[in-house]
Amino acid sequence: MDIKKGKVEKYIDETLRAKGAMLFSLIDPIDYKSWDDVVRTAKAVDKGGSDILLIGGSSGVQGSMLDEVTKAIKESIDIPIILFPGNVATITKYADAIYFQSLLNSRNPYWHAQVQMLGAPLIKMAGIEPLPVGYILIAPGGTAGWVGDANLVPQEKPKIAAALALTGQYLGNRLIVTDTGSNPRLQGSGPIPPAMIKAVKSAIDVPYIVGGGIISEKELRTAYRSGADVVQIGTAFEQSSSESLVTKKARLFSRITKEEGLKKLKK
């Protein structure tokens, strides 16, 4: 029996078929000075052409604060909102969907299935679409690695990442994410290397999302050319000092995404 896909997952599948690549913009509200800044950034990335807005983080806002900021964003943008949860408390009914993710390389079984069990009834009650995600943390891992007690995959070990990704697919995950954690440069590292992206992409058949530390045009093109179907950007927008600069950067990244996606479709 075919598993029924929700509206957002269908949108991702259809967009990848039509355009070849997608751009997800990630906002962790705790990294901003005010809710107004959060909403302005969300509006800017929407205006700049992002395909999806992700809200969340490893230690971000939750409860009524998350409700308020997500509701304000939802009233201001047109693209779908997906929660990128840091724990069971980072769930709000104002989102369209949620990464229902298992941290595949965590040492702690809590992040494999227990937190998902605690959140599942809330997600169903709120009417949020669950997106089955296999989540893999690559060194240096950042806050997410520490919180998730991850056995971080070394950047020079692409076969390990590929095996984990294939495991996630075989377990039923319909999206795979590899992530270095936020701003790996602060930890003396950089984005996921092209060799690892290529290895993961060659191992799986489901959409592949690459996140963590991509801030330049060159890095974005490299990720797509190496095999990423989706690139999720967070730090690059946080570092922009104004709404207009965020819009400008989002437009640049959106244009690159379209160009690289067309190249994928022509292959």
C-alpha contacts under 8 A as a table, 3 or more apart, distances in Angstrom:
res1	aa1	res2	aa2	distance
5	K	9	E	6.11
5	K	10	K	6.33
6	G	9	E	5.49
6	G	10	K	6.16
6	G	129	E	6.30
7	K	10	K	5.20
7	K	11	Y	6.15
7	K	129	E	7.85
8	V	11	Y	4.90
8	V	12	I	6.28
8	V	80	P	7.14
8	V	96	D	7.39
8	V	97	A	6.85
8	V	129	E	7.43
9	E	12	I	5.07
9	E	13	D	6.23
9	E	131	L	6.87
10	K	13	D	5.06
10	K	14	E	5.95
11	Y	14	E	5.18
11	Y	15	T	5.91
12	I	15	T	5.22
12	I	16	L	6.14
13	D	16	L	5.31
13	D	17	R	6.26
13	D	207	P	8.00
14	E	17	R	5.10
14	E	18	A	6.14
15	T	18	A	5.05
15	T	19	K	5.68
15	T	20	G	7.27
15	T	21	A	7.61
15	T	22	M	7.37
16	L	19	K	5.25
16	L	20	G	4.58
16	L	21	A	5.38
16	L	22	M	6.66
16	L	229	D	7.34
17	R	20	G	5.73
19	K	22	M	7.55
19	K	258	K	6.67
19	K	261	G	5.49
19	K	262	L	6.22
19	K	265	L	7.38
20	G	229	D	7.03
20	G	258	K	7.74
20	G	260	E	7.65
20	G	261	G	3.97
20	G	262	L	5.98
20	G	263	K	7.86
20	G	264	K	5.78
20	G	265	L	5.61
21	A	224	Y	7.61
21	A	228	A	7.79
21	A	229	D	4.98
21	A	230	V	5.70
21	A	257	T	6.02
21	A	258	K	6.81
21	A	260	E	7.10
21	A	261	G	4.46
21	A	262	L	7.98
21	A	264	K	7.90
22	M	50	S	7.83
22	M	51	D	6.21
22	M	229	D	6.50
22	M	230	V	4.73
22	M	231	V	6.73
22	M	257	T	6.29
22	M	258	K	7.80
22	M	261	G	7.69
23	L	50	S	5.41
23	L	51	D	5.49
23	L	52	I	6.85
23	L	230	V	5.75
23	L	231	V	5.40
23	L	232	Q	6.05
23	L	233	I	7.60
23	L	253	F	7.63
23	L	254	S	6.56
23	L	257	T	6.53
24	F	50	S	6.02
24	F	51	D	5.85
24	F	52	I	4.77
24	F	53	L	5.88
24	F	54	L	6.79
24	F	230	V	6.94
24	F	231	V	6.13
24	F	232	Q	4.43
24	F	233	I	6.28
25	S	45	V	6.90
25	S	50	S	6.38
25	S	51	D	7.87
25	S	52	I	6.28
25	S	53	L	4.99
25	S	54	L	5.86
25	S	232	Q	5.52
25	S	233	I	4.95
25	S	234	G	5.95
26	L	53	L	6.01
26	L	54	L	4.48
26	L	55	I	5.90
26	L	56	G	7.49
26	L	232	Q	6.46
26	L	233	I	5.71
26	L	234	G	4.55
27	I	38	V	7.37
27	I	42	A	7.55
27	I	53	L	7.50
27	I	54	L	6.09
27	I	55	I	5.03
27	I	56	G	6.40
27	I	57	G	7.94
27	I	234	G	6.04
27	I	238	E	7.91
28	D	31	D	5.76
28	D	32	Y	7.62
28	D	55	I	5.85
28	D	56	G	4.84
28	D	57	G	5.30
28	D	60	G	6.33
28	D	234	G	7.91
29	P	32	Y	5.58
29	P	35	W	7.34
29	P	38	V	6.07
29	P	55	I	7.48
29	P	56	G	7.05
29	P	60	G	6.52
29	P	61	V	6.59
30	I	33	K	7.80
30	I	59	S	7.87
30	I	60	G	5.25
30	I	61	V	6.20
31	D	238	E	7.60
32	Y	35	W	7.42
32	Y	37	D	6.37
32	Y	38	V	6.30
32	Y	238	E	7.64
33	K	37	D	6.65
34	S	37	D	5.26
34	S	38	V	6.59
35	W	38	V	4.96
35	W	39	V	6.25
35	W	69	V	6.41
36	D	39	V	5.17
36	D	40	R	6.04
37	D	40	R	5.05
37	D	41	T	6.10
38	V	41	T	5.25
38	V	42	A	6.26
38	V	69	V	7.74
39	V	42	A	5.02
39	V	43	K	6.19
39	V	69	V	7.38
39	V	72	A	6.87
39	V	73	I	5.42
39	V	76	S	7.59
40	R	43	K	5.13
40	R	44	A	6.10
40	R	243	E	6.18
41	T	44	A	4.93
41	T	45	V	6.25
41	T	237	F	7.62
41	T	243	E	6.06
41	T	246	V	6.73
42	A	45	V	5.42
42	A	46	D	6.22
42	A	53	L	7.31
42	A	73	I	6.58
42	A	77	I	7.23
43	K	46	D	5.12
43	K	47	K	6.05
43	K	73	I	7.57
43	K	76	S	6.38
43	K	77	I	5.82
44	A	47	K	5.04
44	A	48	G	5.97
44	A	243	E	5.87
44	A	244	S	7.15
44	A	246	V	5.86
44	A	247	T	4.62
44	A	250	A	7.55
45	V	48	G	4.80
45	V	49	G	6.37
45	V	50	S	5.66
45	V	246	V	6.59
45	V	247	T	5.66
45	V	250	A	5.45
45	V	251	R	7.91
46	D	49	G	5.42
46	D	50	S	5.39
46	D	51	D	7.60
46	D	53	L	7.78
46	D	77	I	6.25
46	D	78	D	7.16
46	D	79	I	6.61
47	K	50	S	7.60
47	K	247	T	6.39
47	K	251	R	7.94
48	G	246	V	7.86
48	G	247	T	4.78
48	G	248	K	6.65
48	G	249	K	7.49
48	G	250	A	4.59
48	G	251	R	4.26
48	G	252	L	7.93
48	G	254	S	6.98
49	G	250	A	6.45
49	G	251	R	5.88
49	G	254	S	5.53
50	S	53	L	7.25
50	S	79	I	7.76
50	S	250	A	6.72
50	S	251	R	7.99
50	S	254	S	6.18
51	D	79	I	6.31
51	D	80	P	7.70
52	I	79	I	5.69
52	I	80	P	5.42
52	I	81	I	6.29
52	I	82	I	7.25
53	L	79	I	6.79
53	L	80	P	6.28
53	L	81	I	4.94
53	L	82	I	6.19
54	L	81	I	5.87
54	L	82	I	4.81
54	L	83	L	5.61
54	L	84	F	6.02
55	I	70	T	7.84
55	I	81	I	7.15
55	I	82	I	6.32
55	I	83	L	4.95
55	I	84	F	5.62
55	I	85	P	7.91
56	G	60	G	6.09
56	G	61	V	7.52
56	G	83	L	5.87
56	G	84	F	4.62
56	G	85	P	5.44
56	G	86	G	6.71
56	G	90	T	7.23
57	G	60	G	5.17
57	G	84	F	6.26
57	G	85	P	6.19
57	G	86	G	5.32
57	G	144	A	7.82
58	S	85	P	7.15
58	S	86	G	4.21
58	S	87	N	7.49
58	S	143	T	6.30
58	S	144	A	5.18
58	S	147	V	6.93
59	S	86	G	6.09
59	S	143	T	7.84
60	G	86	G	7.10
60	G	90	T	7.73
61	V	65	M	6.30
61	V	66	L	5.52
61	V	90	T	7.01
62	Q	65	M	5.84
62	Q	66	L	4.69
62	Q	67	D	7.61
62	Q	89	A	5.70
62	Q	90	T	4.87
62	Q	91	I	7.19
63	G	66	L	5.43
63	G	67	D	6.39
63	G	89	A	6.47
63	G	90	T	6.93
63	G	91	I	7.54
63	G	92	T	7.47
64	S	67	D	4.87
64	S	68	E	6.11
65	M	68	E	5.16
65	M	69	V	6.28
66	L	69	V	5.38
66	L	70	T	5.93
66	L	90	T	7.24
66	L	91	I	7.81
66	L	92	T	6.65
67	D	70	T	5.35
67	D	71	K	5.94
67	D	92	T	5.55
67	D	93	K	7.36
67	D	94	Y	6.60
68	E	71	K	5.25
68	E	72	A	6.20
69	V	72	A	5.12
69	V	73	I	6.19
70	T	73	I	5.06
70	T	74	K	6.02
70	T	92	T	7.63
70	T	94	Y	6.01
70	T	95	A	6.78
71	K	74	K	5.07
71	K	75	E	6.30
71	K	94	Y	5.55
71	K	95	A	7.95
72	A	75	E	5.32
72	A	76	S	6.52
73	I	76	S	5.06
73	I	77	I	6.29
74	K	77	I	5.68
74	K	78	D	7.46
74	K	81	I	7.35
74	K	94	Y	7.18
74	K	95	A	7.63
80	P	95	A	7.95
80	P	96	D	6.15
80	P	97	A	7.93
81	I	95	A	5.34
81	I	96	D	5.30
81	I	97	A	6.56
82	I	95	A	5.99
82	I	96	D	5.90
82	I	97	A	4.66
82	I	98	I	5.01
82	I	99	Y	6.93
83	L	90	T	7.78
83	L	91	I	7.19
83	L	95	A	6.52
83	L	97	A	6.28
83	L	98	I	4.41
83	L	99	Y	6.12
84	F	98	I	6.35
84	F	99	Y	5.60
85	P	88	V	7.27
85	P	90	T	5.26
85	P	91	I	6.99
85	P	98	I	7.41
85	P	99	Y	6.94
86	G	89	A	7.92
86	G	90	T	6.28
86	G	144	A	7.88
87	N	90	T	5.73
87	N	115	V	6.97
88	V	91	I	6.69
88	V	115	V	6.06
88	V	116	Q	7.48
88	V	118	L	6.68
88	V	119	G	5.37
91	I	119	G	7.98
91	I	122	L	7.84
91	I	123	I	7.37
92	T	95	A	6.08
92	T	126	A	7.51
93	K	96	D	7.83
93	K	123	I	7.88
93	K	126	A	4.97
93	K	127	G	6.94
93	K	128	I	6.44
95	A	98	I	7.43
95	A	128	I	6.65
96	D	128	I	5.66
96	D	129	E	6.31
97	A	128	I	5.03
97	A	129	E	4.26
97	A	130	P	5.73
97	A	131	L	6.85
98	I	128	I	6.76
98	I	129	E	6.23
98	I	130	P	5.17
98	I	131	L	5.91
99	Y	130	P	6.30
99	Y	131	L	5.06
99	Y	132	P	6.55
99	Y	133	V	5.92
100	F	116	Q	7.08
100	F	130	P	5.34
100	F	131	L	5.24
100	F	132	P	5.11
100	F	133	V	5.77
101	Q	116	Q	7.59
101	Q	131	L	7.62
101	Q	132	P	6.00
101	Q	133	V	4.39
101	Q	134	G	5.60
101	Q	135	Y	6.08
102	S	111	W	6.11
102	S	112	H	4.89
102	S	113	A	6.69
102	S	116	Q	7.69
102	S	133	V	6.54
102	S	134	G	5.40
102	S	135	Y	5.80
103	L	106	S	5.59
103	L	111	W	5.65
103	L	112	H	5.75
103	L	134	G	6.52
103	L	135	Y	4.79
103	L	136	I	5.94
103	L	137	L	7.63
103	L	148	G	7.42
103	L	150	A	7.82
104	L	112	H	6.58
104	L	134	G	6.35
104	L	135	Y	5.87
104	L	136	I	5.70
104	L	164	L	6.82
104	L	168	G	7.07
105	N	136	I	6.10
105	N	137	L	6.97
105	N	150	A	5.59
105	N	151	N	5.54
105	N	152	L	6.97
105	N	153	V	7.98
105	N	164	L	7.55
106	S	109	P	7.17
106	S	111	W	6.51
106	S	112	H	7.23
106	S	148	G	6.08
106	S	149	D	5.50
106	S	150	A	4.02
106	S	151	N	5.74
107	R	149	D	5.79
107	R	150	A	5.78
107	R	151	N	6.21
108	N	111	W	6.01
108	N	112	H	7.31
108	N	148	G	7.46
108	N	149	D	6.31
108	N	150	A	7.83
109	P	112	H	4.94
109	P	113	A	6.60
109	P	114	Q	6.90
110	Y	113	A	6.02
110	Y	114	Q	4.66
110	Y	115	V	5.75
111	W	114	Q	6.40
111	W	115	V	5.98
111	W	116	Q	7.66
111	W	148	G	6.67
112	H	115	V	7.51
112	H	116	Q	7.64
113	A	116	Q	5.13
113	A	117	M	6.11
114	Q	117	M	5.00
114	Q	118	L	6.37
115	V	118	L	5.06
115	V	119	G	6.20
116	Q	119	G	5.09
116	Q	120	A	5.83
117	M	120	A	5.36
117	M	121	P	7.65
118	L	121	P	7.01
118	L	122	L	7.85
119	G	122	L	5.36
119	G	123	I	6.19
120	A	123	I	5.11
120	A	124	K	6.23
121	P	124	K	5.15
121	P	125	M	6.06
122	L	125	M	5.07
122	L	126	A	6.04
123	I	126	A	5.18
123	I	127	G	6.15
123	I	128	I	5.42
123	I	129	E	7.56
123	I	130	P	7.43
124	K	127	G	5.15
124	K	128	I	6.42
124	K	129	E	7.99
125	M	128	I	7.94
131	L	174	R	7.47
131	L	175	L	7.53
132	P	172	G	7.43
132	P	173	N	4.81
132	P	174	R	5.49
132	P	175	L	6.30
133	V	168	G	7.92
133	V	173	N	5.12
133	V	174	R	6.18
133	V	175	L	4.78
133	V	176	I	5.60
133	V	177	V	7.01
134	G	165	A	7.05
134	G	168	G	5.11
134	G	169	Q	7.36
134	G	173	N	5.53
134	G	174	R	7.78
134	G	175	L	6.30
134	G	176	I	4.79
134	G	177	V	6.18
135	Y	176	I	6.10
135	Y	177	V	4.90
135	Y	178	T	6.16
135	Y	179	D	7.71
136	I	161	A	7.44
136	I	164	L	7.37
136	I	165	A	7.49
136	I	176	I	7.83
136	I	177	V	6.08
136	I	178	T	4.79
136	I	179	D	6.33
137	L	141	G	5.79
137	L	144	A	7.84
137	L	145	G	6.58
137	L	150	A	6.85
137	L	151	N	7.99
137	L	152	L	5.73
137	L	153	V	6.59
137	L	178	T	5.90
137	L	179	D	5.10
137	L	180	T	5.76
137	L	181	G	7.11
138	I	141	G	5.64
138	I	152	L	5.24
138	I	153	V	4.66
138	I	154	P	6.27
138	I	155	Q	6.50
138	I	161	A	7.95
138	I	178	T	6.66
138	I	179	D	5.72
138	I	180	T	4.67
138	I	181	G	7.62
138	I	192	I	7.44
139	A	142	G	7.95
139	A	152	L	5.21
139	A	153	V	5.66
139	A	154	P	5.33
139	A	155	Q	6.13
139	A	180	T	5.66
140	P	145	G	7.66
140	P	152	L	7.17
140	P	154	P	7.93
140	P	180	T	5.92
140	P	181	G	7.07
140	P	184	P	6.34
140	P	187	Q	6.70
140	P	189	S	6.83
141	G	144	A	6.01
141	G	145	G	4.40
141	G	146	W	7.34
141	G	150	A	7.96
141	G	152	L	6.62
141	G	179	D	7.36
141	G	180	T	4.74
141	G	181	G	4.51
141	G	182	S	7.67
141	G	184	P	7.46
142	G	145	G	5.40
142	G	146	W	6.68
142	G	180	T	6.96
142	G	181	G	4.61
142	G	182	S	5.98
142	G	183	N	7.71
142	G	184	P	6.82
142	G	187	Q	7.71
143	T	146	W	5.14
143	T	147	V	6.05
143	T	181	G	6.66
143	T	182	S	7.48
144	A	147	V	5.19
144	A	148	G	5.73
144	A	181	G	5.87
145	G	148	G	5.17
145	G	149	D	5.82
145	G	150	A	5.11
145	G	151	N	8.00
145	G	152	L	7.06
145	G	181	G	7.03
146	W	149	D	5.23
146	W	150	A	6.80
147	V	150	A	7.95
153	V	157	K	6.82
153	V	160	I	6.88
153	V	161	A	6.55
154	P	157	K	5.41
154	P	158	P	7.98
155	Q	158	P	6.76
155	Q	192	I	6.69
155	Q	193	P	6.72
155	Q	196	M	7.23
156	E	196	M	7.74
157	K	160	I	5.74
157	K	161	A	7.03
157	K	196	M	7.33
158	P	161	A	5.21
158	P	162	A	6.20
158	P	195	A	6.54
158	P	196	M	4.23
158	P	197	I	7.68
158	P	199	A	5.97
158	P	200	V	7.34
159	K	162	A	4.96
159	K	163	A	6.09
159	K	196	M	7.44
159	K	199	A	6.51
159	K	200	V	7.75
160	I	163	A	5.15
160	I	164	L	6.21
161	A	164	L	5.14
161	A	165	A	6.12
161	A	196	M	7.03
161	A	199	A	7.73
161	A	200	V	6.35
162	A	165	A	5.05
162	A	166	L	6.18
162	A	196	M	7.55
162	A	199	A	5.61
162	A	200	V	4.16
162	A	201	K	7.66
162	A	202	S	7.98
162	A	203	A	5.88
162	A	204	I	7.94
163	A	166	L	5.15
163	A	167	T	6.10
163	A	200	V	7.75
163	A	203	A	7.49
164	L	167	T	4.96
164	L	168	G	6.22
165	A	168	G	5.04
165	A	169	Q	6.35
165	A	176	I	6.39
165	A	200	V	6.42
165	A	203	A	7.38
165	A	204	I	6.87
166	L	169	Q	5.01
166	L	170	Y	6.12
166	L	200	V	7.89
166	L	203	A	6.03
166	L	204	I	5.62
167	T	170	Y	5.06
167	T	171	L	6.13
168	G	171	L	5.09
168	G	172	G	6.56
168	G	173	N	5.48
168	G	176	I	7.17
169	Q	172	G	5.21
169	Q	173	N	4.87
169	Q	174	R	6.44
169	Q	175	L	7.69
169	Q	176	I	7.49
169	Q	204	I	6.94
169	Q	205	D	7.92
169	Q	206	V	7.17
170	Y	173	N	7.22
173	N	176	I	6.98
174	R	206	V	5.72
174	R	207	P	7.15
175	L	206	V	5.80
175	L	207	P	5.28
175	L	208	Y	6.18
175	L	209	I	7.41
176	I	206	V	7.11
176	I	207	P	6.50
176	I	208	Y	5.05
176	I	209	I	6.03
177	V	208	Y	6.11
177	V	209	I	4.65
177	V	210	V	5.84
177	V	211	G	7.29
178	T	209	I	6.54
178	T	210	V	5.29
178	T	211	G	6.27
179	D	192	I	7.48
179	D	210	V	6.16
179	D	211	G	4.62
179	D	212	G	5.17
180	T	183	N	7.98
180	T	184	P	6.41
180	T	191	P	6.72
180	T	192	I	6.73
180	T	211	G	6.74
180	T	212	G	4.78
180	T	213	G	7.24
181	G	184	P	6.45
181	G	211	G	7.66
181	G	212	G	5.35
181	G	213	G	7.70
182	S	212	G	5.50
182	S	213	G	6.34
182	S	234	G	7.62
182	S	235	T	6.81
183	N	186	L	6.02
183	N	187	Q	7.83
183	N	190	G	7.91
183	N	212	G	6.34
183	N	213	G	4.75
183	N	235	T	6.13
184	P	187	Q	5.25
184	P	188	G	6.65
184	P	189	S	5.22
184	P	190	G	5.34
184	P	191	P	6.91
184	P	212	G	6.87
184	P	213	G	5.66
185	R	188	G	4.94
185	R	189	S	4.85
185	R	190	G	5.33
185	R	213	G	7.05
186	L	189	S	7.31
190	G	213	G	6.16
191	P	211	G	7.81
191	P	212	G	5.78
191	P	213	G	4.94
191	P	214	I	5.83
191	P	219	E	7.87
192	I	196	M	6.75
192	I	197	I	6.96
192	I	210	V	7.78
192	I	211	G	7.92
192	I	212	G	7.32
193	P	196	M	5.51
193	P	197	I	6.55
194	P	197	I	5.07
194	P	198	K	6.09
194	P	222	T	6.85
194	P	223	A	6.50
194	P	226	S	5.42
195	A	198	K	5.17
195	A	199	A	6.18
195	A	226	S	7.41
196	M	199	A	5.03
196	M	200	V	6.17
197	I	200	V	5.28
197	I	201	K	6.08
197	I	210	V	7.82
197	I	223	A	7.14
197	I	226	S	5.78
197	I	227	G	5.98
197	I	228	A	6.67
198	K	201	K	5.20
198	K	202	S	6.07
198	K	226	S	5.13
198	K	227	G	5.47
199	A	202	S	5.27
199	A	203	A	6.36
200	V	203	A	5.20
200	V	204	I	6.57
201	K	204	I	5.64
201	K	205	D	7.65
201	K	208	Y	6.74
201	K	227	G	5.54
201	K	228	A	7.02
207	P	229	D	6.01
207	P	230	V	7.57
208	Y	227	G	7.95
208	Y	228	A	5.67
208	Y	229	D	5.25
208	Y	230	V	6.25
209	I	228	A	6.01
209	I	229	D	6.04
209	I	230	V	4.54
209	I	231	V	5.62
209	I	232	Q	7.00
210	V	223	A	7.48
210	V	228	A	6.06
210	V	229	D	7.93
210	V	230	V	6.25
210	V	231	V	4.89
210	V	232	Q	6.22
211	G	214	I	7.21
211	G	231	V	5.90
211	G	232	Q	4.93
211	G	233	I	6.57
212	G	232	Q	7.50
212	G	233	I	7.22
212	G	234	G	7.77
213	G	233	I	7.67
213	G	234	G	7.93
213	G	235	T	6.67
213	G	236	A	7.84
214	I	219	E	5.77
214	I	220	L	6.23
214	I	233	I	6.57
214	I	235	T	7.81
214	I	236	A	7.19
215	I	219	E	6.83
215	I	220	L	7.38
215	I	233	I	7.49
215	I	235	T	7.03
215	I	236	A	4.83
216	S	219	E	5.26
216	S	220	L	6.25
216	S	236	A	7.93
217	E	220	L	5.17
217	E	221	R	6.22
217	E	252	L	7.89
217	E	253	F	6.99
217	E	256	I	7.50
218	K	221	R	5.25
218	K	222	T	6.08
219	E	222	T	5.04
219	E	223	A	6.20
220	L	223	A	5.23
220	L	224	Y	6.51
220	L	231	V	7.49
220	L	253	F	7.53
220	L	256	I	7.64
221	R	224	Y	5.29
221	R	225	R	6.03
221	R	256	I	6.86
221	R	257	T	7.77
221	R	260	E	6.90
222	T	225	R	5.08
222	T	226	S	5.93
223	A	226	S	5.17
223	A	227	G	6.52
223	A	228	A	5.63
223	A	231	V	7.40
224	Y	227	G	5.29
224	Y	228	A	4.66
224	Y	229	D	6.56
224	Y	230	V	7.62
224	Y	231	V	7.57
224	Y	257	T	7.79
224	Y	260	E	6.47
224	Y	261	G	7.77
225	R	228	A	7.18
225	R	260	E	7.15
228	A	231	V	6.55
233	I	236	A	6.46
233	I	237	F	7.30
234	G	237	F	5.63
234	G	238	E	6.40
235	T	238	E	4.92
235	T	239	Q	6.10
236	A	239	Q	5.41
236	A	240	S	6.82
237	F	240	S	5.33
237	F	246	V	5.66
237	F	249	K	7.47
237	F	250	A	7.85
238	E	241	S	7.82
240	S	243	E	7.78
240	S	245	L	5.87
240	S	246	V	5.68
241	S	245	L	6.69
241	S	246	V	7.67
242	S	245	L	5.27
242	S	246	V	6.35
243	E	246	V	5.09
243	E	247	T	6.20
244	S	247	T	5.07
244	S	248	K	6.12
245	L	248	K	4.94
245	L	249	K	6.10
246	V	249	K	5.16
246	V	250	A	5.99
247	T	250	A	5.03
247	T	251	R	6.05
248	K	251	R	5.17
248	K	252	L	6.32
249	K	252	L	5.05
249	K	253	F	6.17
250	A	253	F	5.07
250	A	254	S	5.86
251	R	254	S	4.97
251	R	255	R	6.04
252	L	255	R	5.17
252	L	256	I	6.29
253	F	256	I	5.07
253	F	257	T	6.10
254	S	257	T	4.97
254	S	258	K	6.26
255	R	258	K	5.15
255	R	259	E	6.20
256	I	259	E	5.06
256	I	260	E	6.02
257	T	260	E	5.28
257	T	261	G	5.82
258	K	261	G	5.02
258	K	262	L	6.16
259	E	262	L	5.35
259	E	263	K	6.51
260	E	263	K	5.06
260	E	264	K	6.36
261	G	264	K	5.06
261	G	265	L	6.38
262	L	265	L	5.09
262	L	266	K	6.33
263	K	266	K	5.21
263	K	267	K	6.59
264	K	267	K	5.46
